[in-house]
C-alpha cells in the first residue's frame, strides 16, 4: 500500500511539474460527435490545433470538447527558452526545444538602385569633355 501511495504522489508531482493544460472548448454539434472547421470528429476523436502545441478531444455529440496543450516545454527537456512547436504532433511538442522566429521582423531587401532604360555609365562617360 505504501508503494501505491508513493507512486501516486510521484505521478501527481510529475503532472503538476509539467506544463500541459486542459480547457473546455465548445464546438459545433456533429452527427456522431463534434464539428471542427467543417470536419466531423467522433466522440473521443482528436484533431490537432494549428495554433498551439495541442489537440481537441471531442467529448460528446453536443459539441463539448477539451483542448489539451502545452504552453512551454516540460522542464526535463532543459530547453534554452520556452517556445513550443505548433507543427509537431501533440504530445511530442511538449518536450521538444525550439528556437523563436519573429514573424514581424522579416529581413529587409537591400535598397536597389532605381531602374532606368538608360545603359549604365562607363568609364568613357565619366571622362571630362
DAVEN-V21719 format. One record per residue. N is the residue number from 1. RES is the residue in one small letter. SS is DSSP state (A for helix, B for strand, O for the rest). OMEGA is omega as a letter, one per 40 degrees, with the letter a starting at -180 (* if undefined). Layout:
n->N res->RES ss->SS omega->OMEGA
n->N res->RES ss->SS omega->OMEGA
//
This chain:
n->1 res->x ss->O omega->i
n->2 res->x ss->A omega->i
n->3 res->x ss->A omega->i
n->4 res->x ss->A omega->i
n->5 res->x ss->A omega->i
n->6 res->x ss->A omega->i
n->7 res->x ss->A omega->i
n->8 res->x ss->A omega->i
n->9 res->x ss->A omega->i
n->10 res->x ss->A omega->i
n->11 res->x ss->A omega->i
n->12 res->x ss->A omega->i
n->13 res->x ss->A omega->i
n->14 res->x ss->A omega->i
n->15 res->x ss->A omega->a
n->16 res->x ss->A omega->i
n->17 res->x ss->A omega->i
n->18 res->x ss->O omega->a
n->19 res->x ss->O omega->i
n->20 res->x ss->B omega->i
n->21 res->x ss->B omega->i
n->22 res->x ss->B omega->i
n->23 res->x ss->B omega->i
n->24 res->x ss->B omega->i
n->25 res->x ss->B omega->i
n->26 res->x ss->B omega->i
n->27 res->x ss->O omega->i
n->28 res->x ss->B omega->i
n->29 res->x ss->B omega->i
n->30 res->x ss->O omega->i
n->31 res->x ss->O omega->a
n->32 res->x ss->O omega->a
n->33 res->x ss->B omega->a
n->34 res->x ss->B omega->i
n->35 res->x ss->B omega->i
n->36 res->x ss->B omega->a
n->37 res->x ss->O omega->i
n->38 res->x ss->O omega->i
n->39 res->x ss->B omega->a
n->40 res->x ss->B omega->i
n->41 res->x ss->B omega->i
n->42 res->x ss->B omega->i
n->43 res->x ss->O omega->a
n->44 res->x ss->O omega->i
n->45 res->x ss->O omega->a
n->46 res->x ss->B omega->i
n->47 res->x ss->B omega->a
n->48 res->x ss->B omega->i
n->49 res->x ss->B omega->a
n->50 res->x ss->O omega->a
n->51 res->x ss->O omega->a
n->52 res->x ss->O omega->i
n->53 res->x ss->B omega->a
n->54 res->x ss->B omega->i
n->55 res->x ss->B omega->i
n->56 res->x ss->B omega->i
n->57 res->x ss->B omega->a
n->58 res->x ss->B omega->a
n->59 res->x ss->O omega->a
n->60 res->x ss->O omega->a
n->61 res->x ss->O omega->i
n->62 res->x ss->O omega->i
n->63 res->x ss->O omega->i
n->64 res->x ss->B omega->i
n->65 res->x ss->B omega->i
n->66 res->x ss->B omega->i
n->67 res->x ss->B omega->i
n->68 res->x ss->B omega->a
n->69 res->x ss->B omega->i
n->70 res->x ss->B omega->i
n->71 res->x ss->O omega->i
n->72 res->x ss->O omega->a
n->73 res->x ss->O omega->i
n->74 res->x ss->O omega->a
n->75 res->x ss->A omega->a
n->76 res->x ss->A omega->i
n->77 res->x ss->A omega->i
n->78 res->x ss->O omega->a
n->79 res->x ss->O omega->i
n->80 res->x ss->O omega->i
n->81 res->x ss->O omega->a
n->82 res->x ss->O omega->i
n->83 res->x ss->O omega->i
n->84 res->x ss->O omega->i
n->85 res->x ss->O omega->i
n->86 res->x ss->O omega->i
n->87 res->x ss->O omega->i
n->88 res->x ss->O omega->a
n->89 res->x ss->O omega->i
n->90 res->x ss->O omega->e
n->91 res->x ss->O omega->a
n->92 res->x ss->A omega->a
n->93 res->x ss->A omega->a
n->94 res->x ss->A omega->i
n->95 res->x ss->O omega->i
n->96 res->x ss->O omega->i
n->97 res->x ss->O omega->i
n->98 res->x ss->O omega->i
n->99 res->x ss->O omega->i
n->100 res->x ss->O omega->i
n->101 res->x ss->O omega->i
n->102 res->x ss->O omega->a
n->103 res->x ss->O omega->a
n->104 res->x ss->O omega->a
n->105 res->x ss->O omega->i
n->106 res->x ss->O omega->i
n->107 res->x ss->O omega->a
n->108 res->x ss->O omega->i
n->109 res->x ss->O omega->i
n->110 res->x ss->O omega->i
n->111 res->x ss->O omega->i
n->112 res->x ss->O omega->i
n->113 res->x ss->O omega->a
n->114 res->x ss->O omega->a
n->115 res->x ss->O omega->i
n->116 res->x ss->O omega->i
n->117 res->x ss->O omega->a
n->118 res->x ss->O omega->i
n->119 res->x ss->O omega->a
n->120 res->x ss->O omega->i
n->121 res->x ss->O omega->i
n->122 res->x ss->O omega->i
n->123 res->x ss->A omega->a
n->124 res->x ss->A omega->a
n->125 res->x ss->A omega->a
n->126 res->x ss->A omega->a
n->127 res->x ss->O omega->i
n->128 res->x ss->O omega->a
n->129 res->x ss->O omega->*
//
